[in-house]
């Protein structure tokens, strides 16, 4: 603080610190039609450096033995620097199919006016009463802008999306490569791989490549309570994953109710869309720890937003119970046919999709992002899963 005179003083404070360590994506890949970021360096980047200048001017008023006052005029962030509060990634509006970094800044410049005064009461006392009145006018403008953030693009990695099921139709394995996070360059199907799926009894099936990157089983059909191992050989590298196929759990019945604003289910009140809660009733086996995934079709097509979030459940809280499981926020219309597939999935499959939900939600800057938990070896991306499925339809009448 610098005093110009007995009544006028000025102050200035400059604040500077380096940005916090953060984790940023090094590439992207495709699973079930979703763009998934992947990470190679935990806290390998830093937010932009933070700095601002705060200035103030204080004018002292008339001073008496019983009353003192002053006015303070100040500017927070005087040169209106747009310091980064967070950095997120979104699809570019100008170049569809590519990603861009977006910086969010919370405050620009904040001017304020403060009147400080104190007085001594009329009665004899050695104590002072301090009162503070503040009049503040703030320009709390948040700002978003696209920034040029240099990411360390990782080398392409193999992406494996494989499943074994008890369905009579062939099981499917998809192979592709990862690519650049911003442009997706490098994401391509992988051909010419040797893939086998073998059960614990030694039964083995060599998959046939139907078209580029798409491989089907020809003989093996999954059986409950058997453990299966998938082995992929490509360009001299071997990748493997193991999963156990659980017992099928049957759907007892389906029911539904419409979500109304303020009514059952706590709807959002969006009058332009209609949402339902679909109740899937089934009996959870008491002998085993079971994991579930619910897939939803509306008139034979995936429900709106289905692949942006996976409906999962673990029986840790309802083991052995007869359950009416609610599937919320199903967007549909009266007269639509809703198909629910109750998939009983292996533990590794459950863990992958549980953590994939975190990746799809973005997580924000409040937590460190991470790769979905995979059961694949040799740093392959993706998973090898196993599931049984039971399907039921219900027609929405209102």
C-alpha angles and dihedrals in degrees: 000000000000122000112216092182140340089282104033129061134163133201138189133186126187117198124196134169137154119258122268120263112260139175117242131184120265097193146338139239140183126252121170089343093306124122105233122192117217130203132215102170123051108213088352095144137051131221115244114282115272124227139150141163122231118194133182142185122202123197117191117216130212110311122213134167089260104034137038130174143168140186122224124197115189143171121209111205092006097191092045097237112186099228114192114253093175142347121218136172129233140164114278116251093205098045108033115210094033132093130230136193116243123196119208118204120191108195132031113176124339118197119189140180121207131187114200122188140161133182140187115239120241093245119081109273139137092214127096126213112219120201125184125199118186128190110187130180111189131190095209095177114164113206135199123195137166111248135193103245115178109220123193099244110217126221114268115273131198116260118206124190107179136161139178117201139175091238116117091234117090119276118242137226122186123199126193141142130250122244148194113311097227101039104020087228109161098034103128138142115265117230133187098039123144110229128181132178116201131181128217091263092060098257107146137187127192110214123233121225106235095183136338108321095352117109129179134195116239107191113007121091120185119251124199119261094018124120118228131198124202119201122191122190118191132156091350094307126113125211126182142178135183132207138165120231110228130214116276116256114207127223111241096193146328128230135165148196132199117248110236128185107269091359134101112325096022100256122199097241093241100160094191094061134047121219132189139194110225113202115210112197119202141143114248113218113245095206097066142040104245136196127199141197123191120210120194130205124185111202089339096310129100113270117258109277092006095134094047090068133020120218105227136168138184121202094224088111099037106029111163095004132128101243138198098198115199119222104194135200097028106166110216144127133239108277094032120130112229119201119197120196112198105203119191103207137190121257094252090051091050093049092050095051093040091057091038087062087059091051092049093049090057094227091227123230093299095083135032110260118229142183118268112265107263132192092208123111132225095037094292116160121232131031147266109232141182129202146158120213140205121189134203134174131214129183116221108229099180 
